[in-house]
Amino acid sequence: MMQNKKDNVTTLKPVKPCPICEKNSIQKYHPFCSNRCANVDLNRWLSGAYVIAGDDKQDENIELE
């Protein structure tokens, strides 16, 4: 019996726009379009450009302890 070619196909992640430059993402660097955009995102995390807002009162309590 011949197998259908679709049986041998690996399902890829859906193509979505790169969060940095809005080009289509590619599988190798998902969710980014290139190594450059992946590095830009990493630099933003490491430099503190992405910040998760917290409760100031909770931070004050931690400092007092």
Secondary structure, DSSP 8 states (H G I E B T S, - for coil): ----GGGG--------B-TTT-SB--GGGTTSSSHHHHHHHHHHHHHT-S-----HHHHHHHHH-
